[in-house]
């Protein structure tokens, strides 16, 4: 265009005033076009990312400077988000907008002399929701209004069906991690529970250096986890992230970190991954005394007590009583606990009559996630391995003992990502499979899919425990025969889990009106019509065969 103007001006016998004016203004226009960047466009519930170049190279960036960014919505609401150091002079902020329209942001750096980080401004345009995952379409997961279950931001219920691989995300090769995630999606899981930890990753690097007094961050370690977390999110699974595992002294190095240094590390992870579909899990051994519980209460208060954040779960292992110290902590959104620790009658009796079955009625109410025994893992009290049948029993018992928000499953071999080959020479389709991959096909994992299929077809979030609906309770004398029941307040849906008896007797006044009744086989997912025998004020339902069965009663059409 510039050459064309020159030729035309020269052809007219010299420089015309218009041509001269054009030439004077053209470089300014080109410069303005070069400097002005198009406004970033991000869909609602998508992820906005902005990088900043620090004017100073810090010797230990995570210790020497803090970056916060204040986002202002189209309605004038504000969200304060931490930025994070990502190596050399690069800092980033990640944010997920929840309102369509024009957003603005402004940075604040603790080092006000750093012009690359301090007092920087910008804007973004948020459009309507777009994408294929449930998080793209319905928003992040949050606590529902009844405080008994979880839901997406638009109110769609979310059922927590988690698989546990504490070490998997850190130590797995990228290709193995992708295989793991896709198989768990196919098996109908909705959550992956994984830990960052202090151990080395597949590249032989650790998250930290220089601890315990003043930690330093290894950004390359976290960049590799970025990719793995991103794959989980794009597959439509929620990541439940444990910053540090302090269960059964698995990571004694974590104890050597002071509270303020752990809080700094957790805050770094929140800044880095808080815009992804995540839940933060504070996991510690609650049975070791009040010391660890108090420690994680202080850390949680330091990181989560102010500002918006993804849901926070407190998981004290088998010690449900440790949750009492978190009862009035407003930043705690969800509680988790090992529901069944052994399959002896004495252990089961404590579960059915103990604090777990009563926790749901405590105030303030919170969703409860029972953690199931680890399939093929060893129960410490009895030194026996947990079978798929026992894990399945624990799942249905746990769900009906409290308002069902979800369950967390685990398989021995997957939990610690055991990469060893079996001792025996066994060939499977041309080669031996590492133990973690074999463990993914155990029966219990497949049977969790049957649970997910049923939950997806029912309004599970309306159920409440109804133990009095069982007219005759065989579990009173034999806890392994305990029949668990739950129903809705409107009596249009009731569930009864029969672990081994050949029939169940229910009170007539607890049944839905003119109910449609079926039996669900938890082992196969198949349904069978039910028959009933009425006797006085009770109704007896014989099971189709031996084994455990779930009785489903729905109000019939009038």
Secondary structure, 3 states (H helix, E strand, C coil): CHHHHHHHHHHCCCCCHHHHHHHHHHHHHHHHHHHCCCCEEEECCCCEEEEEECCCCCCCHHHHCCEEEEEECCCCCEEEEECEECCCCEEEEEECCCCCEEEEEEEEECCCCCCCCCCCEEEEEEECCCCCCHHHHHCCEEECCCCCCEEECCCCEECEEEEECCCHHHHCCHHHHHHHHHHHHHCCCCEEEEECCCCCCCCCCCCEECCCCCCEECHHHHHHHHHHHHHHHHCCCEEEEEEEEECCCCCHHHHCCCHHHHHHHHHHHHHHHCCCCEEEEEEECHHHCHHHHHHHHHHHHHHHCCCCCCCEEEECCCCHHHHHHHCCCCCCCEEEEECCCCCCHHHHHHHHHCHHHHHCCCCCCCEEEEECCCECCEECCCCEECCHHHHHHHHHHHHHHCCCCEEEEEECCCCCCCCCECCCCCCECCECCEHHHHHCCCHHHHHHHHHHHHHHCCCHHHCEECHHHECCCHHHCCHHHCCEEEECCCCCEEEEEECCCCEEEEEHHHCCCCCEEEEECCCCCCEEECCCEEECCEEEEECCCCCCEEEEEECCCC
